[in-house]
Amino acid sequence: MNRNKEACHCKNVTYGMIEDAVQNGADTLQQVMDVTGAGKGCGKCKEFLEYLIRDIKEEQGDRP
């Protein structure tokens, strides 16, 4: 995963910032949004963020 790629353009949140939030215990969309600010602009990325969170959790060995 390219940690520098933007996941949320409105708030300039990167894949790496999302991954860090999940690794630090944010495991729902709302928790990730609260920690990073992602999804709190136009909201168009929310569905993508759910998939990204799921994929990160699967890579960590967690269940989605």
N, C-alpha and C positions, 0 to 999 in steps of 0.2 A: 504494500500500500504506500502510495506517495503521501507522506504525512504533511507535505506543504500544500497539497491541492485543496482548494476551497470547497467546503461542503455547504456553506451558507454565505452567499455573496453579500447579502444585505449587512450582515454583522461581521464579515471577514473572519469567519470561523473555519479553521482548517480540519482536515481529516485527523491530523495528529491531536488537535485539541479535543475532538470528540473521543478519540481513542483514550486519551489521558483521563477524561471525565469518566468513561466506563470503567477503566482500570482502577479508578479511585472510588468506585461504588455507585456511580449514577447508572442505573440499569433500565430506566424507562425513558421514553421520549421527554416527558415533562421534567424529569430530573436533569437530563442532559441540557434541555433548554434553559433551566434555571441556572445551571453551573456555567454554561458557555455563552448563553444569549442567542444561540442558533435557533432559527425558526421563529424568532420574535419580531422579524421585520415583515416582509410580505407574506411569509408562511408557505411559499411554494416548495420549500425544501423539506417540509415535515415528513412527507411520505418517504422520501429518500433517506432522511435521517433514521427512520424506523428500520429500514433495511440495513443501513450502515451499522447501527447499534447491534442488530441481530447478528450480523456477520462478525463483528468484533467479539461479541460474547461467544460465538461458536468457535472462533480461533482460540479463545481462552479456555475452551473446554466446557463452557457453561451451556445450559439448555436455553433455547430462545424463549 
